Amino acid sequence: MRGERDVAARLNRLLIPLGVGGAVLVSVLLAHACDFFLHEFAHTFTAWGLGWMADPLALGYGRPTIDNILMQQQVDDNVDYGPIFASGHGLQAALIAAAGPLLANGGAAILCDRLLLVLTCGTQTPGRGKIMLLWSLTWVAAFNVFNVWSYAPIRALASHADMALLARGLGVPGWVLFPFVTGFALWLAIRFSCVSLPRVYSTFARRSWATVHPGAGRWGRIFGPVVLAATVPFFSMSGLGGTYGLAAILMSYASLFFLVPVLMMACWAASQPEPSENSVR
């Protein structure tokens, strides 16, 4: 019997990471699609509302290839900024450009932050439904937070794309916008990593299985670092292709090898074990 229990315990230790890995993969694909289309449709609906686009659903969808289906690699907003600037409506062009990364993704990140804080209030043991809701909302929040980060600071000084269009529309150089958009992105990243994720961990740790089985609460504690490890590097690589200039390359490296470990350690430090978790060790 003891041998059977040992085998079952070892199998369980193997299956839990595999199951979590599968859940992370599905969550990443769905959260990326949610974040991506929110961003692109924010551009098109703003352009449509201002009279610069006939059909707000007319994205450039690309071809049905595997990379496009899974990660929307060929999809773009299909907004033509040329006539907007040519007609002297720079501020409208700036609003359309800002709608994706700052208004849609930034706004969604703030909304998710508030929802996570509301859902993690109290001391009651959460049910399975609430755990699944928190899991899903956390991934959506992460992809919105760090999509903002991929634009500012990483691509804020680029000569093209949303940040460059925003600066051009406002009639200022990119370096003038840089501290403001970067400050906003940094606030989102720190708040998510050091406040929201630890609160989610505390709620996960109150789940009954995390207090009955010795050491099980540690699975909840690594959730925050897992989310950060799956999202921050993904968005940090946005400037490494070389098309956004040297500044984007340097900031991508700084984000990968400085910000990633800093946020992961800060999240881990802020996710203090629950007393009930210590009691079962």
N, C-alpha and C positions, 0 to 999 in steps of 0.2 A: 504493500500500500504506500509506504513511504517513497519507494522508487517511482511509483506511478505519479505521486504528487510532485516529485522533483521534475519529472519529465513534463508534466502539465505546466509547472511554474516556468520552466525554460521555454516551452512552446509559447506561453503567454507573453513572456518578455520579448520574444521574437515577433509575434503577431501584432502586438500593440504598435510598435514603430512602423511596421508595414501598413497597418490600417490607417495610422495617422498620416503617413506619407501619401497614401492614396487620396485621403480627404484633403490634404494640402494641395495636391495636384489639381483636383477638381475645383477647389476653392479659388486657386490662382487663375485658372482659365475663365471661370465665371466672373470673378471680381475684375479681371482685366477687361473683359467685354463690357461690363457695366460702366467702368470708369472711362473706357475708350469712347463708347458711343455717347455717353453723357457729355464728354468733352467736344466731340465733333458736332453733335446736334446743337450744342450751345452756340457754336459758331454760326451754323446755318440758320437756326431760328432767330438769332439776333440780326443776321443779315436780311432775312426775310421780313422781320418786323420793321426794319429801317428802309425797306423797299429795294434792296440790292440783290435779292435772290427770289426767283419765281416759285421755287418748290423747296421748302426746308428739308424735305426728305431725300433730296437729290444729292446724296454723297457720291464721291467717286469710290465705288465699292470694290473695284478690282475684279480679279478672276477667282473662281472657286477652287483655289489650291489649298493644300493642307496648312501652310503657314498663314494664309489669309483667313481660313475658317477658324483655326485655333487661336491666333493672336492678332488678327486684323492688320497684317503687315502691309497690305496694299490699299487700305481705306484712307481717304483724306476728305477734308471738308468741302472741297470743290467750290470754295468762295473765290471769286475773281476780284482782287483788291485793286487792280489797275484802274478801272473806271471810277472807283471811289476816291482814290487819291487824285486822279486827273481832274475830277470835278471840284476839288477843293474841300472835300468832306473828310479831312484827316481825323477829326475827333470821332466820327462815326466808324471809320476804319479801326481806330484804336479800341473802341468799345467792342467791335466784333472780334478783334484779336484777343482782347482780355477775357472775353466771355468763356473761352475754353478752359485755360489753366487757372485763372484767378477767380472768376465768378462761379463757374460750374464745379470744377474740382476743388477749389478752395472753399466754396460754400458748402459742398457736400461733405468735405472733411470736418468743417465746424459742426454741421448738423449731426453727423455720425458721432462726433465727440460728445455732444450734448445727450444724444440717445444712449450712448454707452454709460455715461455717468448716471443717468436716470435709472437705467436697467440694473446697475450694479449697486444701487442704494439698498440699505437694509441688511439684515443679518440672517434672513431665512435661507434655508437650503434650496437652491434653484432646482427646478424640474428639468427633465430632458429637453422639453421644448424651449425653455429659456436658454439652456446651454447652447443649443443649435442656433438660436437667434443671435446670441452673443458672438458665437464663432463666425457666422456669416457676416454680421455687421462689422466685426473687427477687420475682416479681410477687405471689405468694401472701403472702410475707412483708411486702411493702410495704402491701398492703391490710389486713392484720391490724394492723400497727404504727400506721398512720394512722387506722384506724377507732377504735382506742383514743384517739388524739389528738382525734378528733371528739367524744368524750365528756368527756375531761379533757385540757386545761382548758376546751375551748370550751363544752360544755354542763354543766359540773360544778355551776354555780350556778343552773341552771334550776329552775323550780318543779314540773316534771313530767318524766317519762321516767326512764331507768334510774338516773342519778346521784341524782335527787331521791328515788326509791324506796329506793335504798341508804341515803341519809342518814336518811330517815324510819324505815326498819327498824332502824337502829342507834341511833336516838333522839338524833341530833346534827344541828346545822345544816349546810348544805352547805359553808359556808366552813371548817368544821373538817376535812372530808374533802379540801378543795381542794388543799392543799399535798402531801398524800400521793399522791393519784391523779395529780396533775399531775407530780410528781417521777417516778413510775413511767413515765408516758407520755413525758416528756422524755428519760428514759434510753433507752427503746426507740428513739425517733426519732434520737437522736444516735448510738447504737451502730449502728443500721442504716445511717445515712448516712455515717458516718465510719470504720466498720470493715468491715461486711459488703459494702457496695457496692464499695468499693475492692478488696477481696479478689476479688470476682467479676470486676472489670475486669482485675486482674492475670492471672487464669486465662484470660479471653478473649484477652488480649494474647499469651499463649503459643500460641494457635492458629496453626497453620502459615501460614494465609493472611494473618495479621496480621504476619508477620515476613518474608514473601517479597515481597509487593507494597508498594512505597513508600507510606508514610502510612496504610496500611490499619488499623493498630493504633489510629488515632484513633477509628474507629467503636466499638471496645470502650470507649474512655475516656469517650465521651459517653453510654454506656448508663446509668450512675448518674444523671446529671442528667435524662435522659429519664424514667426511672422516677419520680424525685421530682417532675418537672414534671407528670406525668400523675396522680399520686396525692395529693400534699399539697394542691394547690388544690381538688381534688374534695372532700376531707373538710373542708377549711377553710371551705367555704361552708355547712356544716351549720347554722350559727347565724344565717345572714343572713336567713332567712325572717321573723323577728320573733316567732315563737311561743315562743322560749326566753328572751326577755328582753333587756334592753340589754347586760348583761355578755357574753352569747353573741355579740351583734353586734360589740361592740368586740374581743373575742378572735378572732373570725373575720377581721376586718380586720387585726389584728396578725399572725395566722398567715399570711394571704395576702401581705402586703407586708413582713413582717419575717422570719418563719421560713422561708418559701420561698426567698428569695435567700440567706439565711444557710446553710441546709442544702445548697443547690446548689453554692455556692462552697466550702463545707467539703468536700463530696464530691469536687469537682473537684481541690481542693488535695491531698486525701489519695490521689487516684488518680494517682500519679506514673508517668510513662512508663517502660516497660521499656527496659533498655539496648538490646535488639534493635530496639525501635521507633525509638530515636534513630539507630541505625546505618544505617537505610535511608532517612533523610531527606537 
